[in-house]
Amino acid sequence: MPSYSGVWTLTAVYQAVGAGNWTNPPTPIGVFGGGAAVTNVIQYIDISSTGNSTDFGDLTQARAGLAGCASSTRGLFGGGETAVDKTNVIDYVTISSVGNATDFGDLTVARQEPGACSSSTRGVWAGGAPTTNVIEYVTIASVGNATDFGDLTIARYQIGGCSSPTRGVFAGGNDGSTPYFNTIDYITIASTGDATDFGDLNSVRSSVGACSSSTRGLFAGGSNSSPGTLQTILYITIASTGNSTNFGDLLALVTQTAGCSSSTRGVFGGGTGGGDGNTIQYVTIASTGNATDFGDLLSSRRSMGACSNVHGGL
């Protein structure tokens, strides 16, 4: 609730918070879209509870390697790879109601495995394959094609993205010749311009799952050359710069997991570690420690896009 120095009357609450949101905070909903094997399925969870995911609807296009971001009302899924080729499609859903996705517009370049993040107003995608350094954005409340934002410090794909209300952060990746990076970049979401170096992950890795509160960003699992598939979760303080710190471990070795969050919980769904998995697991972002079982996806999936309506960028 916004700060207020006067007496809290019902009128004051109504004026400060607004007609649509003054009774209760929204239920934190995590939404997972697409994934491999290539599918159009969208599914969701209540992040504040535990349990299996529920069917939400379908994407406009079956695809894997897409990236999701959201405002408090809309969830967007951009890019990916269909059964035929890479795509530039952006879809959107209204998170509070189940149903099929609607076409939003197009990314500037067809790409798979970008990183994505958002504030309450802007959705941002960065990098992707074929290997690019392009960052682009949309205004979530409208529909239309993406606009150029700037460039990453290094062109790459298989990136994890998360945000605070002001900063977007992109970590790890692969450029095709160098398969694993420890690079962390950041941007100021409300402006445009090239990304700036934030620091380093404590080991090189690609295909991390990422999520955040308003203060902490988490990067989970992924892969590198040794030992291969990873189990560790790393965290950063988004408002500062610097290298990541160890947070704890996932339940198992997992890469290509999809992350979403509430203001307090980070959730990671699916992934692969010798076979695609359906496990959903969670952590408490403000503490450190190992992940706990949350429930199961509708079926085993990797390379999904994920978003939520109460994440760290809002």
N, C-alpha and C positions, 0 to 999 in steps of 0.2 A: 504494500500500500504506500502511496506517496507520503512524504513527510508533511506535517501540517502543524503550525504553532498555536492554532486556536483551539476552541472546544470542538470535540468530535460529535457533531450532531448528525442525524441521518442526512440532512441537506448537505452538510460539509462532505460527508463520505460520497454522496451521489455526485457532487460537483468534482471532487478530486479524482474519483476512479472512473466515472462515466456510467451512462445509463445501462450499457450492455454487460458490465463486468463487476458490478458492485456487490453482488451477493456472495459468490464463492469463487475461488480460483479454479481454473479449468482442470479437469482430470488430465494428468500427463499421459498422452497417448504416443506410443512409438509405432511407426509404420515402416514395414519392410516391403520393397518392391522388386520384382523380377528376380534374376539370379540364374545360375547355371545348375543343371542343364537349362538351356534358354527357356524362360517362362514369362508369362504376363501376369502372374498371380501377385496380388497385393494382400498383405496380412498385417494384423495389428495386435498390440498388447496394451494393457494398462500398466504403465511403468511402476506405479505405486504399489501394485500387488505382485503376486507371482502366479504362474500358470501358463498354459499353452496358448499359442497365438490363435487368432480367429480370422476367418476370411473377410477381407474388406471389399474386394472387387478386382478389376483387371486394368492393367496398363493399356494404352492404345496400341502398343507394339510389344511383343514378347522380346525380351533382351536381358543380357547379363552385362556386368561391368559398368553399370550406371551409378550415378552419385546423387544423393538426396540432400535437400535443405528445406527449411520451413520458416514461416512466421507462426504466430499463435493460432492462425486459422487455416492457412494453406500449406500443403506439402507439395514440393516439386521434385521431379526425378528427371535428370538430364543426361543425355548421351547414352553410351553403351554399345553393345554389339548384338545384332540380330543373328538369326541362323544364316544370313547371307553376307552381311557387311556391317561396318560401323555406322552409327546413326547420330544425327544432330538433334533429334526430337527432345523437346521438353514437355512433360506431362504435368498436370496438377490434380490434386484431390482436395476436397474440403475435409479436414481431419475430423471434425465433429460429426460427420455423417458418412456412413458407408456407401459405397457405390463405385462405379468405374471411373477411371481417370479421364480427363478432358485435355485436348491439345492446348498447350500454352503458347508455343512458338518454337523457335529453333536456336540452338547454339550457333556461333559463327563458323565452327568447324565440326564436322562429324568426328567423334572421338569416343574411345572407351577408357575406362579406369582413370577418370580425372579425380581430383579432390574437390569437395564442396563444403561450403559453410554459409552462414547467413546471420544477419541482424533481423530486427523486427520488420524492416522494410526491403532490404536487398538480399537476393540470393546470388552467390558467387561460385563459379567453377574455375578450376585452375589445372593446367597441364592436361595430360591424356595421351593416348596412342591413336594414330601415329604420333611419335614423340614431338611434343610442342611445349613451349613456355607460356602460351597464351593464357591470360586471366580474363574472364568476361563476367558480366553481371546482368541481372534483370531486376525490375521492381516487382516484388511478389504480388502486390495487390492488383496489378494490371495484368494484361496478357500481351505478348509480343516477343520479338526476337531479342537475343542477348546483344549487349554492347561491349566493345573492347574496354577493359579496365587497365591493363598494363601487362607486365611480364614477370614470371618467376625468375629467381636468380639462376636456376638451372632447368633446362627443358627436361621433363620426365613424366612418367605415368605411374600407376599403382601407388597413388598418394593418399594419405589420410588427412582430412580436413576437419577443423572445429573452430569455435569462435567464442569470444566474449561479446557484449553488446557493441564494442568498438573495434576490436581486432579480429581478423581472420588469420588462422595459422594452418600451414600445410607442411607435412612432415614425411620423410622417407621418399621412396620411389625408385624408379628404374628407367634408364634411357635407351635400353636395347643393347648398348655396348658395355656400359657399366651397370650391372644388374641390380645393385643395391646402393642406396645413398643413406647417409645419416643427417642430411640437410634439413633444417627447419627454417622456413620463411614466414614472414608475416606481412599483413597489409592493414591499413586503416579502411574499414569497410565503407564508411560514409564518403570517402574521397575516391579518386582514381590515381593510378600511378604504379610504378614497378614495386615488386616485393622487396623486402629488406631482410638480411640475414638475422635470424633470431638466436641461433645456437645450433647444437648438434644433439641428435639422439645418442644414447650411450653405446649403440652399436648400429652398423649399417643394416637397413632392412627395407623391404618393399611390402605392399599389400597389407598394411596395418589397418586395424579397425580404430576409428577415432570418435571421441565424443567429449563433451565439456560441461562444466558448470560455468557460471559467470567469471570465475577466478582460475579454475584449473582446467587444463587440457590433458586428456588421456589418449595414449596410443598403445594398442593391444595386439600381441601376436605378430604375425607377418612371417617373412622368410628371408634368409640370407644363405651364404655359401656354407657356413659352419655355425651351428649344427644343422642348418636347413630350416625346417619349420620351427617357429619360436613359440614360447609360452609366456614370456614376460610382459607385464604391463608397465609402461613408463608414464611419468607425468611432468608437466611444466606449469609454472605460474604465468598466465597469459599476459598480465600487465607488465611484467618485467621481461628481460631477455636473458638467455643463458641455456646451458645444457639440461637435458632431461634427468630425472631422478627415478630410481626404481620404486614402483608402487606395490607390486606383488605379482602373482601368477594367475593366468587363466586356468580353467579346470584341466586342460590338456594342451598339447601342441596344436596351434591353429593359425592358419593364414587365410586371407580373403574373407575375414569375418566383417560384419557390418555393425557399426556402432551408432547408438542414439542415446538420449539422456533426458532426465528431468533436471530440475535445479539441484537435486541431491544425489540421484542414482545414475550411474553409467551402465548401459546394457549392450551386450554384444551377442549377435545372433548368427548362427550358422558358421560357415567356413569349411576349410578342408585341412586334414592332417593325416593323409594316408587314405582318404575317402571323404566325400562330402558328409557334413554333419547337420543335425537338426537341433543341436543344443542351443538354448538361450541361457546366458549367465549374466550376473550383475555384480557391481561393486558400489560401495558408498564413496562418492568422489572426494569428500572432505577429509576422509581418513586414508590410511594405506592398508593393504592386506590383499589376500587372495580372493578370487571371484567365488561366488556362490551360485548354485543351480537355480534358475528361474523357471524353466519349463522347456517346451519343445516347439519348434516351428511346425507348420503343417506337413512339411516334408524336408528332406535333406537339401540344403542349398549353400552355395558359395557365391561370391561376387554379386551380392545384392546391393541395392541402394537403400539407405535408411534415413529417417528424419523423425522429429517429434515437435509437439506444439509448446513445450516448456523447456527448451534447451538453454545452454549457457549464453547464446547470442541474443536472447530476448530480455 
